[in-house]
Structures are given as C-alpha cells and as structure tokens.
Amino acid sequence: MAKPINLAVLLSGSGRTLQNFMDRIASGKLDARITVVISSRADAYGLERARQNGIPAVVVASRKYRDFDSMSRALAAELEGRITSEDQVDGVL
C-alpha cells in the first residue's frame, strides 16, 4: 500500500476548502494527510478547523511584511522547515 501524501493547506478565511479535503480524507476518497495549515490571517476560522482536527496551524501574517516578496519568503521558509521534519510536505494546496 502506498504512503499517503502529506499536504500543507494555505488559507485566509473560513477554511471551506480545508474542510472539503478533510472530509475526503476521512471518507477514504483521498489518500492523504494534512500535516500543516498556514494562514495569512490570525483570525481565519480555518485555523480553528485545523486545530479541532489535531492539525498544526501556523500564521504567517501578511501585515507583518512590507511587500508580497517578503511574505512569500517567510511562507517558503515555514514550508521548508516542514520538509525537513517528520511531517514532510509533499504538496501545497
């Protein structure tokens, strides 16, 4: 049996897409595991959805960075940190 793919999910709002993926995984329709959820907003409800399901939730606040490139570098650094951990990220949604 193949190993499920590890996914990182990016969001900035309610996390409806995250919920859809979690539902597909729970039903066995998607052979994957969500290893981290990253939001650009600390108040995004999607972070709470992740936490309620035992998924690590991280904020890379867009307001903290002076421009899009700076935020992108911070986001990439967060993801790169996950690649070297036991929760390696195989794909980003």
C-alpha positions as a Markdown table, in Angstrom:
| # | Residue | x | y | z |
|---|---|---|---|---|
| 1 | Met | 0.0 | 0.0 | 0.0 |
| 2 | Ala | 1.3 | 3.4 | -1.0 |
| 3 | Lys | 2.1 | 6.0 | 1.7 |
| 4 | Pro | -0.5 | 8.8 | 1.8 |
| 5 | Ile | 0.8 | 12.2 | 0.5 |
| 6 | Asn | 1.4 | 14.9 | 3.1 |
| 7 | Leu | -0.3 | 18.2 | 2.3 |
| 8 | Ala | 0.1 | 21.7 | 3.5 |
| 9 | Val | -3.0 | 23.9 | 3.1 |
| 10 | Leu | -2.8 | 27.6 | 2.7 |
| 11 | Leu | -5.9 | 29.7 | 3.7 |
| 12 | Ser | -7.0 | 33.1 | 4.7 |
| 13 | Gly | -10.6 | 32.6 | 5.6 |
| 14 | Ser | -13.2 | 30.1 | 6.8 |
| 15 | Gly | -11.4 | 27.1 | 5.6 |
| 16 | Arg | -14.2 | 25.6 | 3.5 |
| 17 | Thr | -11.7 | 24.1 | 1.1 |
| 18 | Leu | -9.7 | 22.7 | 4.0 |
| 19 | Gln | -13.0 | 21.1 | 5.3 |
| 20 | Asn | -13.7 | 19.6 | 1.9 |
| 21 | Phe | -10.2 | 18.0 | 1.9 |
| 22 | Met | -10.6 | 16.7 | 5.5 |
| 23 | Asp | -14.0 | 15.2 | 4.6 |
| 24 | Arg | -12.5 | 13.4 | 1.5 |
| 25 | Ile | -9.6 | 12.1 | 3.6 |
| 26 | Ala | -11.9 | 10.9 | 6.4 |
| 27 | Ser | -14.2 | 9.1 | 3.8 |
| 28 | Gly | -11.2 | 7.3 | 2.2 |
| 29 | Lys | -11.7 | 9.1 | -1.1 |
| 30 | Leu | -8.4 | 10.9 | -0.8 |
| 31 | Asp | -5.2 | 9.0 | 0.3 |
| 32 | Ala | -3.6 | 12.0 | 2.0 |
| 33 | Arg | -2.8 | 13.6 | 5.3 |
| 34 | Ile | -2.8 | 17.3 | 6.1 |
| 35 | Thr | 0.3 | 18.0 | 8.1 |
| 36 | Val | 0.0 | 21.8 | 8.5 |
| 37 | Val | -2.4 | 24.6 | 7.8 |
| 38 | Ile | -0.9 | 28.1 | 7.2 |
| 39 | Ser | -2.9 | 31.2 | 7.2 |
| 40 | Ser | -2.1 | 34.8 | 6.3 |
| 41 | Arg | -4.6 | 36.0 | 8.9 |
| 42 | Ala | -4.6 | 35.1 | 12.6 |
| 43 | Asp | -8.4 | 35.4 | 12.8 |
| 44 | Ala | -9.1 | 33.0 | 10.0 |
| 45 | Tyr | -11.7 | 30.4 | 11.1 |
| 46 | Gly | -9.8 | 27.8 | 9.0 |
| 47 | Leu | -7.1 | 27.8 | 11.7 |
| 48 | Glu | -9.7 | 26.7 | 14.3 |
| 49 | Arg | -11.0 | 24.0 | 11.9 |
| 50 | Ala | -7.4 | 22.7 | 11.7 |
| 51 | Arg | -6.9 | 22.8 | 15.5 |
| 52 | Gln | -10.2 | 21.0 | 16.1 |
| 53 | Asn | -8.9 | 18.2 | 13.9 |
| 54 | Gly | -5.5 | 18.0 | 15.5 |
| 55 | Ile | -3.7 | 19.6 | 12.6 |
| 56 | Pro | -0.9 | 22.1 | 13.4 |
| 57 | Ala | -2.0 | 25.6 | 12.5 |
| 58 | Val | 0.5 | 28.4 | 11.8 |
| 59 | Val | 0.1 | 32.1 | 11.0 |
| 60 | Val | 2.4 | 33.9 | 8.6 |
| 61 | Ala | 0.7 | 37.3 | 8.9 |
| 62 | Ser | 0.7 | 39.3 | 5.7 |
| 63 | Arg | 0.5 | 42.6 | 7.5 |
| 64 | Lys | 3.9 | 41.8 | 9.2 |
| 65 | Tyr | 5.7 | 42.1 | 5.9 |
| 66 | Arg | 6.4 | 45.2 | 3.8 |
| 67 | Asp | 5.6 | 43.6 | 0.5 |
| 68 | Phe | 4.5 | 40.4 | -1.2 |
| 69 | Asp | 8.0 | 39.1 | -1.9 |
| 70 | Ser | 8.9 | 39.3 | 1.8 |
| 71 | Met | 5.8 | 37.5 | 2.8 |
| 72 | Ser | 6.4 | 34.8 | 0.2 |
| 73 | Arg | 9.9 | 34.3 | 1.5 |
| 74 | Ala | 8.5 | 33.8 | 5.1 |
| 75 | Leu | 5.9 | 31.4 | 3.8 |
| 76 | Ala | 8.6 | 29.4 | 1.9 |
| 77 | Ala | 10.7 | 29.3 | 5.0 |
| 78 | Glu | 7.8 | 27.9 | 7.0 |
| 79 | Leu | 7.2 | 25.2 | 4.4 |
| 80 | Glu | 10.9 | 24.4 | 4.0 |
| 81 | Gly | 11.0 | 23.8 | 7.8 |
| 82 | Arg | 8.3 | 21.3 | 7.4 |
| 83 | Ile | 10.1 | 19.5 | 4.6 |
| 84 | Thr | 13.0 | 18.5 | 6.9 |
| 85 | Ser | 10.7 | 17.4 | 9.7 |
| 86 | Glu | 8.9 | 14.0 | 10.1 |
| 87 | Asp | 5.8 | 15.8 | 8.7 |
| 88 | Gln | 7.4 | 16.3 | 5.3 |
| 89 | Val | 5.2 | 18.2 | 2.9 |
| 90 | Asp | 4.7 | 16.6 | -0.5 |
| 91 | Gly | 2.2 | 19.2 | -1.9 |
| 92 | Val | 0.7 | 22.6 | -1.1 |
| 93 | Leu | -2.9 | 23.4 | -1.6 |
